[in-house]
Amino acid sequence: MSFGLPVIASDVGGVSEIVDNSVGYLIKRGDKEGLKRALKELIDSKAIRLEKGNNARKRIEESFTLDKMLSKTEQVYLQ
């Protein structure tokens, strides 16, 4: 995401807290057709690749910089 690329990820654990349709695709475990559709859409559409990639980069810059992560961690300990 930090490289401005769209994401295709399995919908397991906490992945859905970071990845949504604006930055890529969440694929249910074992959903081969879903994976195939996501790959095909990204291969076929430069506009979608750019949009989701730009959104991914923006999400990282807005929410997951080192300073922001340190601040969030500090807040947990201060509570």
Backbone torsions as a table, in degrees:
resi	resn	phi	psi	omega
1	MET	NA	-38.9	-177.6
2	SER	-67.9	-16.7	177.1
3	PHE	-91.0	5.7	178.4
4	GLY	75.9	31.3	179.4
5	LEU	-112.4	145.3	176.2
6	PRO	-68.2	159.6	-175.0
7	VAL	-116.0	138.8	166.0
8	ILE	-120.5	117.3	-175.0
9	ALA	-136.9	155.8	173.8
10	SER	-76.6	140.2	-179.9
11	ASP	-83.1	73.7	179.7
12	VAL	-132.0	155.4	177.1
13	GLY	54.5	-138.1	-177.1
14	GLY	-92.9	12.0	-177.4
15	VAL	-56.5	-37.6	-177.1
16	SER	-67.7	-12.3	175.6
17	GLU	-73.8	-19.8	-177.8
18	ILE	-113.3	-41.4	-174.5
19	VAL	-100.4	128.0	171.7
20	ASP	-140.0	-173.3	-175.7
21	ASN	-64.5	-19.2	-179.4
22	SER	-76.3	-22.1	-178.1
23	VAL	-114.3	-9.2	-178.9
24	GLY	168.9	-141.1	-173.9
25	TYR	-135.8	134.6	170.8
26	LEU	-103.8	122.0	-176.4
27	ILE	-111.1	130.3	177.0
28	LYS	-65.8	145.2	-179.7
29	ARG	-53.4	128.8	177.5
30	GLY	82.9	0.4	-178.0
31	ASP	-84.7	82.5	-178.0
32	LYS	-64.3	-38.1	179.7
33	GLU	-67.4	-38.4	177.0
34	GLY	-63.2	-41.8	177.0
35	LEU	-63.6	-43.5	179.2
36	LYS	-60.6	-44.3	179.4
37	ARG	-63.1	-43.5	-179.3
38	ALA	-63.2	-46.2	178.8
39	LEU	-61.3	-45.0	-179.0
40	LYS	-62.0	-42.5	-179.6
41	GLU	-62.6	-42.5	179.6
42	LEU	-69.4	-37.9	178.5
43	ILE	-66.7	-41.0	-174.1
44	ASP	-80.0	-21.8	-172.3
45	SER	-127.2	104.0	176.2
46	LYS	-62.8	-37.1	-179.1
47	ALA	-61.4	-42.6	179.0
48	ILE	-67.9	-42.0	177.2
49	ARG	-57.1	-46.6	-178.3
50	LEU	-66.9	-44.1	-178.8
51	GLU	-62.2	-51.8	-178.8
52	LYS	-66.2	-38.0	178.0
53	GLY	-64.3	-44.7	177.6
54	ASN	-63.5	-41.1	177.7
55	ASN	-63.8	-38.1	179.3
56	ALA	-63.8	-47.1	179.1
57	ARG	-60.2	-44.1	-179.8
58	LYS	-62.0	-41.7	179.6
59	ARG	-61.5	-42.7	178.9
60	ILE	-63.9	-46.4	-178.4
61	GLU	-63.9	-33.4	-177.5
62	GLU	-84.6	-28.9	-170.3
63	SER	-123.6	-18.2	-169.6
64	PHE	-129.0	29.2	173.9
65	THR	-71.8	163.5	179.8
66	LEU	-58.5	-45.8	-179.6
67	ASP	-60.4	-42.8	-179.2
68	LYS	-68.4	-39.8	179.2
69	MET	-67.0	-39.9	176.9
70	LEU	-63.8	-42.0	179.1
71	SER	-62.8	-44.4	178.9
72	LYS	-63.2	-40.6	179.1
73	THR	-65.6	-42.8	178.5
74	GLU	-60.1	-41.7	-180.0
75	GLN	-61.5	-35.4	177.7
76	VAL	-62.5	-43.4	-178.4
77	TYR	-72.9	-27.0	-179.2
78	LEU	-80.9	-13.4	-179.1
79	GLN	-76.1	NA	NA
